[in-house]
Amino acid sequence: MTATLTPSPVANTLSSQPPAIRADALTRVVPLGDRQLTILEGVSLDVAAGETLAIVGASGSGKTTLLGLLAGLDRPNSGSVAWHGEAVSSLTEDALAKRRQGAIGFVFQSFQLLPALTALENVMLPLELAGARDAEKRAADWLARVGLGERVDHLPKQLSGGEQQRVAIARAFVADPKIVFADEPTGNLDTDTGAEIVELMFSLNREQGTTLVLVTHDPELAARCGHVVRLARGKVVS
Amino acid sequence: MNLVLRFVRRELRSTEARILVLALAVAVASVGAVAMFADRVKGAFANQANVLLGADAMISGDRPLPETFAQTAAAMGLKVTESSRFGSMISAAARDAASATARQSVLADVKAVAAPYPLRGTLEARDARGERVPLVAQVKPGEVFVDERLASRLGVKAGDVLEVGKNTPRIAQVFAEEPEVAGNFLSAAPKVLMSSADVAASELLGPGSRATYRLQVAGERAQEFAAAIKPKLGPGQRLETIRELRPEVRSTLERSEQFLGLAASFAVFLAVVAIVLALRRYLKRELDTATLFRTLGAGQRQTLMHFVGQFFVLALIACVLGVLLAFAAQAALAWAVRGLFASALPAAGWLPLAKAFATGLVLLLGFAIPPLVALAATPPVRALRRDMPTVGSGGVLAAVLGAVAVLAVVLMQSQDWQTGAIFVGGLVALVGVATLLAALLLWCIRRLVRSGRMARLGGPQSWAYGLANLDRRRLSTALQIACLGLGVMTLITVGFVRTDLFSAWQKSLPPDAPNRFLINIQQDQIETIQSLVPKTANGKPVAVYPMVRGRLVAVNGKTVTAKDFPDERAKRLVDREFNLSASASLPPANKIIAGDYYGTNDRGVMSIEEGIATTLNLKLEDRVTFDVAGEQVEVRITSLRKVDWDSFRVNFFALIPEATLAPLPKSYITAFHLPERDTQTLASVVNAAPNVLAIDVSEMMARVRSIVDQVARALEFVFAFTLLAGLLTLYTAVIATQDERRYDTALIRTLGGTRSQIRSSLIAEFTTLGGAAGLLGVAGSVVLTWALASRILKIDFIASPTVWIVGFALATGLTLLAGWLGTRSVLTTPPIQVLREG
């Protein structure tokens, strides 16, 4: 089933512009022993620039797989993905990586901070990989924005879960991405901390005008998004 | 680059990175120490070549040189000097007849020279403050220069009178050093310089006397002279120039460097095991970094370059650390063998440093590159799928590249691909056998635990748990035991050789074995000598054997020269003169193994020692021609003999019938046992026959013992790296299991296990591991030393419980320490933290 999302006012105004993300008949099959397992089948959707999309579904429904395909981290067996009109699923691995540099941000459930680097160094990483010269200043600014201006030299093990996720959020936004993907961003946090993180993410998203796509089990978080796609057994159900 | 350096700075806080750096540093240090030491020794020759020669070129021979050589040199405008060199007993002139029999005589290295001497370099004396100053005076007829050692041993000084053969020269100078000292680093005889004009009157050189005759030249055209003279050299004549100084010593040095280099390779081999183990854990940890890099937009190439850069920096740090360690180690090596060299060694050049650096870079990058390539290809989707299979270690390519890296280092050390290949093969086989033995040991332990005997013996259950841990990681445990055991084995063996084995060999000699040899006895002196020296056990005068010096010049009618033999020993035998003797009956300590010993009526035949025959490719019925003082003597080999050289009797490689020997110019030799407290006999002999040389076997054995001792110490230093590498391997293997241990310990503690019980199980585990390694090391050492004693030295095997206990305790103690350091965190980490991390 194809998800056709209700165009947002922003999307209406910019309807002549291609969607931030377009997925067309995505299918993902993985080998499991001597048989094949279809994780996603024929998923299509458009996400307009600046929209927030939640992908929801039960465990094993294919949410994370879909996120991976939309983010260019994985390749579909068939179908295509395009960002702002540019097809990305047919690019080589290195070309895809290049497209992600500075254009895509990620927030993970397990934060994925490098334990040997300080908070500042973790946030600097995307900029340094892209060869930016003012990485340190920009990273420091972003840490201040997420409320960790005084924790720049702390290692992840010296930060609480919520603080680590703030660092991860700063890292996701520091390169001014057009799209941010989040995989269960509050999954490892308690309710109160999770709420703070959600609030921070959405406010930054509004300020930066990024397109936000997130996977979540949390119905309240999903409700905050402009659009919701529900998956069941690898297919869009609503 | 900033990113790489930042990562390296952070990574150096991790145990895996530190182990990688340390293991590599050990490998670099062991290679670098040997390379630097060898370079210093070679530098002592290369840098001082012309001073060591005392000239720009030198011709030497065991007979007086043709006059045409000196004439040719003079015609080329070169400075020329001729000299001869021989051994002689020297004593202080006696004041009266009574003191004549009580004074000491010293065997000295005498050089009879003609001015100007030396042509290059100078003698050095000491001024009033004891500082060395050049000595420019020339020795004149009627006087001698002696070195400080001779002056000290005889208790004489400048102005005193010596007895040199029949001469009584005055000591004109005492010198500290003269050219050629450093080149002759194994010679410990004190030195005397006399005038060539005094040799005839001294009557020191008679028929059959052993002397070296030399012509030294210096000047611009010296190399031209050398090239012109070289084709004209006859048998027994050698040419040495600055460029080709002492080829036999150079060859010995190269062999020694090769041996030490291979010994150091042992440490490299073990260090590589530690590197591989640490690398696996390091790369597993870096998987998250690689995943994140790929997610954040770094391509495969960028990711690979980052990690390669990281490892390059780590390798550089390890190389610097290793080189610093190598500096210290080679200084210790040089100190350990300082007695072998007469002067200080020069500093090492840059090539050994380059060699050490190359070792570090080749090893780490050789092992790291393939798995890094695999790491850089980590699919970015792993950021979402943490349960994806981990990156491979590079597969077959990694193993091949790693093996090539190790082989490259070993080949660099051995300087010869065949030796290197044999060494690697032997080492792999040795580690394989040791691992199998270790596995067998573990099987016994397993049986002990499972049978419940441990509990019946009163051991706590925690011990059984500790031993079961060893069993759970069988291959890793067996490898650890093997590596550590080999390190212990090498150290115990070398230590044993240095201490007990040599002493045991000395003690195996009969108490009345001859300890004094008299050579250069003339025919008319035989009766006098026999009357002066102690009689044999059955009251008879000591046997005196004739000795004729002859050079091998033809075999089966075909002329032979040193060039015809590839073997170095064969070349030396052909280049120098044989000592031929005669004995009517087969001498004691000799056994015929082929043919028949000649009878009293036989002529023109020879009995030859089996080892020499093999070296020179001689067999029964071969006709051998010797040149004896210009006369050709042909003999036919009719028997091969086996000689017991350990009997310390007078023995000869070649025996010919008395009738064949009789007309030839000869001297005589004898050997006898002199009680240590007897100081008069030798003085009497020297008085009666000043041309006779007395060789003190005890003194020579002490010198050999000292050399063996110093060489063994040097080996101990090199093998210490092996032990260090073995310990690092153990530590790394323990660290590799740390996560698993932490989880197990957390579970046990959650289920009620106490820290004391866990501590007890760890102690049991590592004590058993170390004990097994110690047992393997001691057992291996026993086998090695038994083989050395029974097969090579032919003595009874001597048990050395002290060395075994020390070796066993060392292995156990060090293993316990390394194991404890690697696992103590499992006791201090709160269980809840571990269980949350999952």
Interface residues (C-beta under 8 A of the other chain):
Chain A: T64 L67 G68 L73 D74 E93 D94 A97 K98 R99 R100 Q101 G102 A103 I104 F106 F108 S110 Q112 L114 A116 L117 E121 L125 P126 E128 L129 A130 D183
Chain B: N2 L3 R6 F7 R10 E11 R13 S14 D288 T289 T291 L292 F293 R294 T295 L296 G297 A298 G299 Q300 R301 Q302 P379 P380 V381 A383 L384 R385 R386
